[in-house]
């Protein structure tokens, strides 16, 4: 059915010479951004390895072009006529070396974007002190930002901590643990500080970056107003759900043992293993608040963010990704189906 997208794309391109490209449009952030930009009637194009995965998820006005970030030769068509590109992909689900794949994908994209005359790349990276010993995941996220800036396009990098929203990998890990375990034997990372941001506020920053009236490349640190440990986030989720939970800290629990423990009690953890746990040992807090000066976004606090995630379930996109009620998946043992729906995240 690829011809369908090529035919539709040819008609759209004639009426909109300068387009906005979204990579990762089947992922957690990309899918939600796509929906919001379509509501604004903006000229959009999605780059996808398998366009058929977007067949029922895009408006008729959105063009879908086939392209693989690990194949430089496949990117030219997708970037032709693009003014701004959202780079919202990662290789956490890869069976190989995700750092190497992320690095190569960023090189390919930045090089192809420069050759195509793309003016701006907007990228979501990860918070963390680059002078400290970052986990491979956070190190890779910051490396991608540096690579994207290498080839001359303007790059706006939004570095974020844990994203609060139904379907977000980190938040679903918290949700699953709290829902399943009345008493939790907690590793050291539960005491690590983060600065969570609601998915709605991260999307607002992405849209604001699209309209920012500047040509300089910048790294912005974005987060909600509250700094909290992962334990605090678990306790607040439990409070709002009306659950009594006890957290018992075991600081000697190593990352490897921690990941094995989580794999036993959380189906979400079976796929990403130690990658996420190792990131949780690094504080991810905002140290530069300039995003609040540049953009009009005023993020909500942790209490409101969790309430929003619990009550709304992020509408139809979450229903597609986690069957609307993740507790059914966790408790009824429907783990394989749940994990399959996380492939794009």
N, C-alpha and C positions, 0 to 999 in steps of 0.2 A: 504493500500500500504506500510505498515511499513516493510514488508518482503523485499521490494526492497532495502531499506537502510541497513538493516541488512546483506543482501547478498553482496552488494557492499562494506560495511564496512569490512566484513571478508576478502575479497580479498585484500583490501587496507592495512589492518593491517599487513598482512603477509609480505608485501614488505617494510613497513615503521614502524618499531617498536616504534620509538620515534616521537610523533606527537605534533602539536600545536592545542590547543583547543580554540574555540571562543564561549563564551556565549553571548547572545544578538545579534546573527547574523542577525536577522530580524529587528533590530533597526537602528536608524540613523547612529551612528558611526560604529556599528558592520557590517552592510551591506557593507559599503564602505571599511572597513578594509578587509573583506573577499575577495572582488573583487581584491584588490591590492595584497594580499598574494597569491591568486590563480595565478595571473599574474607572480609571482616569482616562481611558481611551487613548493611551499612548501607543506609538508605533513600536511593536515589540517583535523580537525574534528569539527563539530558544535554540540553543545548541545541544544536541543529544546524540549519544552513541546509537540509541535505538529510538527513532522518532515515534514509533508506534506506541511507546509507553506514554506519550503525551496526547494521543489521539482524542481522548474524551476529556482532557483537562485544560484545553486552551480554547480561547475565543476564535471565531472565524477570522478575526483581524490579526491574529498572532501567527507569525510565520515560524515554522519549525524546520531546522536544517540539520542534516546529519553531520557529525564531526566527533572525533576522538582526540582528547587532549594529549594523549600519548602518541599520536600520529600527526606530526607537524603538517604533512601534505594535505590532511583532511580539513584544515581549519580556515583556509583562505575564503571559501565560499560563505561560510557562516559569519565572517568578520567584514565582508565587503559592504560598504555603505553604512557601517556602524559608527555612531558618535561616542556612545558610552556603553561599557560592558560591565556587567556584574559578575564577579568571579566568586562563585559560591560552592566550590567543590573541594573534596578532600579524598584521600585514599585509605581511610581507616579500616575499610572493610576488605582491603586487598589481602590476598593470600601471601603476597611477597613482601618486599621491603617498602612500607608505606612512605617513609621519608624520601627514599630515592624516587619513587613514583611521583610524589607531590612536587619534588624539586624539578623533575624533568617536565612534568605537565605545565608548571609555571613558566619554565623557559620557553617551551613551545608556544604557549599562549601569548606571552609578552612579545616574543619575536614576531609572531604572526599579526598581532594587534598593531605593532609599530609599522610593519610593512603595509597593512591595510589602511593606515591613517586614522586609527582609533584615537580619539582625543582624551578619553578618561576611562580608567578602570577603577571600580569600587569593589573592595575586598573586605570580607569579614575574617579577621585573624583572632588570636588569643592573647589575653592579658598574661602578664608574668614578667618578672624582672630578668631582663636579658643578660645581666651581669652575674646572675646566680646559675646554679646547675638546674636548668630546665629539663622537664621530662621530654622524651622524644616527640610526643604529640605537640606540646607547646613550642618546642624548638622548631619543629617542622612548620607550624603555622606562621611563626615569625620569619622563618627562612623564605617561605613563599612570598610574603610581602616584600622582602628585600629583592628577590628575583624579579618580581613584577615591575619594580622601579628601575631595573637595570637598563631597559631598552628605550627609554625616553618618553613613554606615555605618562600623563599625569595619573598618579595613583592615590586614591583616598582609602586608607586602611582603617577600619573600625575594629579595634581590639576589644573583645568582650570576655566576660567570665561565663558562668553557668547561665544558660537561657531558661527562663521559667515559662513553660507552656506545655500543654498536653501534647505529647509526641516528641518533645525534646529529649534526646538520649540521656543527658544528665538528670533531668527532672524525672523521667520515667524510672531511672535507677532509684532515686529517692522514694518515689511513690511506691515502687514495688517492695522495697525493703520495709517501709512503714506499714504497708497493707498486710504483709505476710508475717512479720516477726513482732510479737508482743514484747520480747526481750531481745535486744541486739548486742552481740559481742562486737564492739566497734574497734577498728584499727586506728592507727595514729592520724590518718588523713581526715577523720571526722572532725578533728579540732582545727583543720586548716581554714583560714579565712578566704572568703570569696566576696564578690560584689555583684550579686545576681541582677539580671536585667530581664524584664518581661519581653516576650516575643513581640508584642505590639509596639513596644518602645524601640526595640532594635530595628523593626521594619520602618518606624518613623525616622530613625537616623539614616537608614538607607535611602529613603525618599528625599530626605533633606540633603544628603550628599549629592544626589542626582541634580539638584537645583542650586548647589553652592556656586556662588559667583566669584570663583577664583581659579587660577590656572596652576597653582602650586601643589606639589605633592605633600600630603600631610598624613601623619599617624595620629588618630584620635582614640583616646581611651574612653569607652562608654560603659556605663553601669547604672544601676539604680542608686538611690540615696543611702541604702542600708548595706553595711558590711556585716556579714554573718558567716559562721562556720557551717560546714555541711551538717553538723549535729543540730545547729540552730534551725536550719532549713527543714530537717526531718521533724523536729519538735513542733514547728509551726504548722507543717502539713498535718501532723497527727492531731494537733489542737483543732484545726478547722474541720477535720473529718470526725471529730469526736472520739478519737482513739486514745487509749491509755498505753503509752509505750515507755520502756526503760532502756536507756543506752548505757552499756557497761564498757568503759574504755580499756583496751588491751594494747598499749603502745608497742609491745614487742612483736606484734603481728606484722610480719614482713610483707612487702608488696606482692610477692609470689603467693604466700599463704592467703593473703587478703583476696587476691584474684580467684584462687581456688574456692575459697569460702563463698564469694559472691556468685561464682558460676553455679554453685549448688542451690542457692536460694533465689536467684534472680535469672529468669530466662533471658532477659535483656543482655545479661553479661556474658552469655555463652559465646557471642561472636567477637566482641572487642577485647576480651581478656584483660591483660595487664595494661594496655595502652591508656585506658581512661583512669585507672587507679593510680598509675604513675603520675598523671597530670594533677591528680587531687592532692599530691604532696606539696605542690607549689602554690603559694598564695597568689590569688588572681584578683587584685584590687586596683582601683583607679588611683594613680598618683599624679596625673595631669588632668585637670578638670576643664581644659580649654574647649572641649566639645560643648560645654554649657554656654560658653561665650559666643561660639561661632554659630550654633544651631539653636532653634527655638524649642527643641524637644526637652520636655521636663519629665523624666522617667518616674513611674509610680514606685512605691515602696514594696518591700517583700511581702507584706501581709496582703496588699491588694493584688499583687502579681499571682500569688498562690490561689487566692480566692477566684481570680479570673480563670486560671487554669483548671481549677476543680469544677466550677459551675458551668463553664461554656463548652469545654471539651474541644475548643477550636473548630466548631461547626463541622461541615462535611469532610474537610480534609483529614481531621483527626479520625473521623469514623472510618475513612478508607484505610488509614495507616494502623490504627489500633482497635478497630471494631467498636469504637465509641466508648467501650467500657473495658479498660485494660485489666481490671480486676478479674473479669471473667476469663481472660487469657491466662493470667497468673494462676488462678485458683483451680480452674477446670483443666489445666494441663495442655491448653492449646498453644504450646510454645513454638512449635515449628511454623505454624501459620503466622504467629505474631512476628517471629524473626524474619520470615520471608518478606513481610511488609516493611521491614526496616532497611532493606537492601539499598534503597536510594538515599538513605540519610547519611 
